[in-house]
Amino acid sequence: MEIKNVVVAGGGVLGSQIAFQAAYCGFNVTIWLRSESSISRTRPKLDKVRDSYLQAVELMASDPAPANWCAGIADAGRFDKDDCLRKVEAAYNGIRLELDMAKAVADADVVIESVAESVPEKIAFYKTLAPLLYAKTLLLTNSSTLLPSQFADVTGRPDKYLSLHFANAIWKNNTAEVMPQPKTSRESFDETMAFANQIRMVALPVMKEKSGYLLNSMLVPFLLSGLDLYANGISDPASIDTAWTRGTGAPRGPFQIFDVVGIQTAYNIISQYRKVPGLFAPLLKKMMLPYNFKAMEAILKKMLDEGKLGKSSGEGFYKY
């Protein structure tokens, strides 16, 4: 199947990035949103993504060192600044925002679900979406922890449904994890791998279902460990981050990462564990770490109530 029309359901941190990257690579892109208030939240995110691309292009032009290179934007040795700037502006101006789901997905070749990390919300979304899709449409989820097999039957197209998970800042951290569920057809898997490459991602096959996929199977325990130190009063976020960044040379500590991915996403993951405690049980038992999830959830809930959503809102664990 030739893919031309891409719909991203949800305009959050990653949803806006996925949409922009697909548009940058020449696809017709629509973002479906639930309400007018969702539009008012998504437009500033697209503004920030555009600014990030422009800054990345300028940096690559002035200092093409490997550390500054963004493979999601251009290949090393084939960098044309003017062409990249043109593509950024074309992507920004070409993305369509739509509240009517039927209009949004009309003639869609690919729909990428990037709604909240909540089982009830995803089920409700898929049930509403199912009767609106054409037979050709490939349906992908960007869920960071939930398994696609949980939702395959409610999608109405289990053979064309699988996971396509992105890292944050996809123009630079350009990986896409492709994970089928038992009912996914080989054709759909191959099409998704090809599509990921077409939007300048490094497609990584995840051949068995695994909560957390590759990246988050390593990242989530790290983030939980940092948050647990704070929840138990061991130290403060800045000191915990400094211990990690200075001690390992990593660019960000756990709380800096929380602010980037969003406090809502962090809260959803913690809440999911409390509802389904077996999710990380084998890992936690092996690590012998009795995490204080109740205190973690309370901290994140308080931040959400105060409007501290992370970097996107100007304040999370840090002010921006």
C-alpha positions as CSV (number, residue, x, y, z in Angstrom):
1,M,0.0,0.0,0.0
2,E,1.2,3.5,-0.9
3,I,0.9,5.8,2.1
4,K,0.0,9.4,1.5
5,N,-2.6,10.5,4.1
6,V,-1.6,10.3,7.8
7,V,-3.9,11.0,10.7
8,V,-2.6,11.5,14.2
9,A,-5.3,11.1,16.9
10,G,-4.2,13.4,19.8
11,G,-2.0,16.5,19.8
12,G,0.0,16.0,23.0
13,V,3.8,16.2,23.3
14,L,4.4,13.2,21.1
15,G,1.3,13.4,18.9
16,S,2.3,16.9,17.8
17,Q,5.9,15.7,17.0
18,I,4.7,12.6,15.1
19,A,2.4,14.8,13.0
20,F,5.1,17.4,12.3
21,Q,7.7,14.7,11.4
22,A,5.3,13.0,8.9
23,A,4.4,16.4,7.4
24,Y,8.1,17.3,7.2
25,C,8.6,14.1,5.2
26,G,6.0,15.1,2.7
27,F,2.8,13.3,3.9
28,N,-0.6,14.9,4.1
29,V,-1.2,15.1,7.8
30,T,-4.3,15.7,9.9
31,I,-4.5,15.9,13.7
32,W,-7.8,14.8,15.2
33,L,-8.7,16.5,18.4
34,R,-11.6,16.1,20.8
35,S,-12.5,19.8,21.4
36,E,-11.9,23.4,20.7
37,S,-9.9,23.5,24.0
38,S,-7.7,20.7,22.6
39,I,-6.9,22.9,19.6
40,S,-5.9,25.8,21.8
41,R,-3.5,23.4,23.6
42,T,-2.1,21.8,20.4
43,R,-1.3,24.9,18.4
44,P,1.4,26.1,20.9
45,K,2.9,22.6,20.9
46,L,3.2,22.8,17.1
47,D,4.7,26.2,17.5
48,K,7.3,24.8,19.8
49,V,8.0,21.8,17.6
50,R,8.5,24.1,14.6
51,D,10.9,26.3,16.6
52,S,12.8,23.1,17.6
53,Y,13.2,22.1,14.0
54,L,14.4,25.6,13.0
55,Q,16.9,25.7,15.8
56,A,18.2,22.2,14.9
57,V,18.6,23.2,11.3
58,E,20.6,26.4,12.2
59,L,22.8,24.4,14.6
60,M,23.6,21.8,12.1
61,A,24.4,24.5,9.6
62,S,26.7,26.3,12.0
63,D,28.3,23.3,13.7
64,P,27.8,19.9,11.9
65,A,29.4,18.0,14.8
66,P,27.9,14.5,15.4
67,A,26.4,15.6,18.7
68,N,24.4,18.3,17.0
69,W,23.1,16.1,14.1
70,C,19.4,15.4,13.8
71,A,19.0,12.4,11.6
72,G,15.2,12.9,11.5
73,I,15.8,16.1,9.6
74,A,18.7,15.3,7.2
75,D,21.4,12.8,6.4
76,A,25.0,13.7,7.2
77,G,26.7,14.7,4.0
78,R,23.4,15.6,2.3
79,F,22.4,18.6,4.3
80,D,20.8,21.5,2.4
81,K,19.9,24.2,4.9
82,D,17.5,26.0,2.5
83,D,15.7,22.8,1.6
84,C,15.3,21.8,5.3
85,L,13.9,25.3,6.2
86,R,11.5,25.0,3.3
87,K,10.3,21.6,4.5
88,V,9.9,22.9,8.1
89,E,7.6,25.8,7.0
90,A,5.7,23.5,4.6
91,A,5.1,21.0,7.4
92,Y,4.0,23.7,9.8
93,N,1.5,25.3,7.4
94,G,0.3,22.0,6.0
95,I,-0.9,20.2,9.1
96,R,-4.7,20.3,9.4
97,L,-6.5,20.2,12.7
98,E,-9.9,18.6,12.7
99,L,-12.6,18.0,15.4
100,D,-14.9,15.8,13.3
101,M,-13.5,12.3,13.5
102,A,-15.2,11.1,10.3
103,K,-13.8,14.0,8.3
104,A,-10.4,13.5,9.9
105,V,-10.0,9.9,8.9
106,A,-11.7,10.1,5.5
107,D,-9.3,8.4,3.0
108,A,-6.7,7.9,5.7
109,D,-4.0,5.4,4.8
110,V,-2.6,5.4,8.4
111,V,-4.1,6.5,11.7
112,I,-1.7,6.8,14.6
113,E,-3.5,6.8,18.0
114,S,-1.7,9.0,20.5
115,V,-4.4,9.6,23.1
116,A,-4.0,9.4,26.8
117,E,-2.3,6.4,28.4
118,S,-5.6,5.1,29.8
119,V,-7.3,1.8,29.0
120,P,-10.9,3.2,29.1
121,E,-10.1,6.2,27.0
122,K,-8.3,4.1,24.3
123,I,-11.2,1.6,24.2
124,A,-13.8,4.4,23.8
125,F,-11.7,5.9,21.1
126,Y,-11.3,2.7,19.1
127,K,-15.0,1.8,19.4
128,T,-15.9,5.2,17.9
129,L,-13.2,5.1,15.3
130,A,-13.8,1.5,14.0
131,P,-16.9,2.1,11.8
132,L,-15.4,5.2,10.2
133,L,-12.2,3.6,8.8
134,Y,-11.8,2.3,5.2
135,A,-10.6,-1.3,4.8
136,K,-7.2,-0.2,3.6
137,T,-6.4,1.9,6.7
138,L,-3.5,0.8,8.9
139,L,-4.1,1.5,12.6
140,L,-1.1,2.1,14.9
141,T,-0.8,2.9,18.6
142,N,1.9,5.1,20.1
143,S,1.2,3.7,23.6
144,S,4.2,3.7,25.8
145,T,3.3,0.9,28.2
146,L,0.0,-0.8,27.1
147,L,0.0,-3.9,24.9
148,P,-1.8,-3.7,21.6
149,S,-3.4,-7.1,22.2
150,Q,-5.5,-5.4,24.9
151,F,-7.3,-3.4,22.2
152,A,-7.0,-5.5,19.0
153,D,-10.5,-6.8,19.0
154,V,-12.2,-3.5,19.7
155,T,-10.4,-1.9,16.8
156,G,-12.4,-3.9,14.2
157,R,-9.2,-4.6,12.3
158,P,-6.9,-6.7,14.4
159,D,-4.9,-7.8,11.4
160,K,-4.1,-4.1,10.6
161,Y,-3.4,-3.0,14.2
162,L,0.0,-2.8,16.0
163,S,2.2,-0.5,17.9
164,L,4.5,2.2,16.6
165,H,6.3,3.8,19.5
166,F,8.5,6.9,19.3
167,A,11.1,8.4,21.6
168,N,10.7,12.0,22.6
169,A,12.3,14.7,20.3
170,I,11.9,12.4,17.3
171,W,13.7,14.8,15.0
172,K,16.9,13.9,16.9
173,N,16.1,10.7,18.8
174,N,14.7,9.1,15.6
175,T,13.8,5.6,16.6
176,A,10.4,3.9,16.1
177,E,9.7,0.6,17.8
178,V,7.4,-1.6,15.8
179,M,5.6,-4.2,17.9
180,P,2.8,-6.5,16.5
181,Q,0.2,-8.4,18.5
182,P,-0.7,-12.0,17.8
183,K,-3.4,-11.1,15.2
184,T,-1.3,-8.6,13.3
185,S,-0.7,-9.7,9.7
186,R,2.9,-9.9,8.4
187,E,1.9,-7.4,5.6
188,S,0.8,-4.8,8.2
189,F,4.0,-5.3,10.1
190,D,6.1,-4.8,7.0
191,E,4.1,-1.8,5.9
192,T,4.6,-0.2,9.3
193,M,8.4,-0.9,9.3
194,A,8.5,0.8,5.8
195,F,6.4,3.7,6.9
196,A,8.7,4.3,9.9
197,N,11.7,4.5,7.6
198,Q,9.8,6.8,5.2
199,I,9.4,9.4,8.0
200,R,13.2,9.1,8.7
201,M,13.0,6.9,11.8
202,V,15.2,3.9,12.5
203,A,12.6,1.2,12.6
204,L,13.3,-1.3,15.5
205,P,11.4,-4.6,15.4
206,V,9.9,-5.8,18.7
207,M,8.9,-9.3,17.8
208,K,7.2,-10.3,21.1
209,E,4.7,-8.2,23.0
210,K,6.5,-6.5,25.9
211,S,5.1,-3.8,28.1
212,G,7.5,-0.9,27.8
213,Y,8.9,-2.2,24.5
214,L,12.6,-1.7,24.3
215,L,13.2,1.9,25.4
216,N,10.7,2.1,28.2
217,S,11.6,-1.4,29.6
218,M,14.9,0.3,30.5
219,L,13.7,3.8,31.1
220,V,10.6,3.3,33.3
221,P,12.5,1.5,36.2
222,F,15.1,4.3,36.1
223,L,12.4,7.0,36.4
224,L,10.5,5.2,39.1
225,S,13.7,4.9,41.1
226,G,14.3,8.6,40.9
227,L,10.7,9.5,41.9
228,D,10.8,7.0,44.7
229,L,13.8,8.7,46.2
230,Y,11.9,12.0,46.2
231,A,8.6,10.5,47.4
232,N,10.4,8.9,50.4
233,G,12.1,12.2,51.4
234,I,15.6,10.9,50.6
235,S,16.5,14.0,48.5
236,D,15.2,16.7,46.2
237,P,14.6,16.5,42.5
238,A,17.5,18.7,41.5
239,S,20.0,16.8,43.7
240,I,18.7,13.4,42.4
241,D,19.1,14.6,38.8
242,T,22.6,15.9,39.5
243,A,23.7,12.6,41.0
244,W,22.7,10.9,37.8
245,T,23.9,13.5,35.2
246,R,27.3,14.1,36.9
247,G,27.8,10.5,37.9
248,T,27.1,9.0,34.5
249,G,27.5,11.8,32.0
250,A,23.9,11.5,30.9
251,P,22.3,14.7,29.5
252,R,19.2,14.5,31.8
253,G,18.1,13.1,35.1
254,P,14.8,11.5,35.9
255,F,12.9,14.7,36.9
256,Q,14.2,16.5,33.8
257,I,12.9,13.7,31.7
258,F,9.5,13.7,33.6
259,D,9.1,17.4,32.6
260,V,9.9,16.7,29.0
261,V,7.5,13.7,28.6
262,G,4.8,15.4,30.7
263,I,3.5,15.0,34.2
264,Q,0.2,13.6,32.9
265,T,2.0,10.7,31.2
266,A,3.9,10.0,34.3
267,Y,0.8,10.1,36.4
268,N,-1.0,7.7,34.1
269,I,1.8,5.2,34.3
270,I,1.9,5.3,38.1
271,S,-1.9,5.0,38.3
272,Q,-1.9,2.1,35.9
273,Y,0.6,0.3,38.2
274,R,-1.6,0.9,41.2
275,K,-4.6,-0.6,39.4
276,V,-2.6,-3.5,37.9
277,P,0.2,-4.1,40.4
278,G,1.5,-7.2,38.6
279,L,2.7,-5.0,35.7
280,F,6.1,-4.5,37.1
281,A,6.0,-7.1,39.8
282,P,8.6,-9.5,38.4
283,L,11.0,-6.7,37.8
284,L,10.5,-5.1,41.2
285,K,10.9,-8.4,43.0
286,K,14.1,-9.0,41.2
287,M,15.4,-5.5,42.0
288,M,14.1,-5.8,45.6
289,L,12.7,-2.3,45.4
290,P,9.4,-1.8,47.3
291,Y,8.4,1.5,45.5
292,N,6.1,3.9,47.3
293,F,3.6,4.2,44.5
294,K,0.9,5.8,46.6
295,A,3.2,8.7,47.5
296,M,4.4,9.0,43.9
297,E,0.9,9.3,42.7
298,A,0.0,11.9,45.3
299,I,3.0,14.1,44.2
300,L,2.1,13.9,40.5
301,K,-1.7,14.5,41.2
302,K,-0.9,17.6,43.2
303,M,1.3,18.9,40.3
304,L,-1.5,18.3,37.8
305,D,-4.0,20.1,40.0
306,E,-1.7,23.1,40.2
307,G,-1.3,23.1,36.4
308,K,2.3,22.1,36.5
309,L,2.3,19.8,33.5
310,G,6.0,19.9,32.7
311,K,8.0,21.8,30.2
312,S,5.0,22.2,27.9
313,S,3.2,24.4,30.5
314,G,6.3,26.3,31.7
315,E,6.6,24.4,35.0
316,G,6.9,20.9,36.3
317,F,9.6,19.9,38.7
318,Y,11.5,22.9,37.2
319,K,10.4,26.3,35.9
320,Y,11.1,27.1,32.2
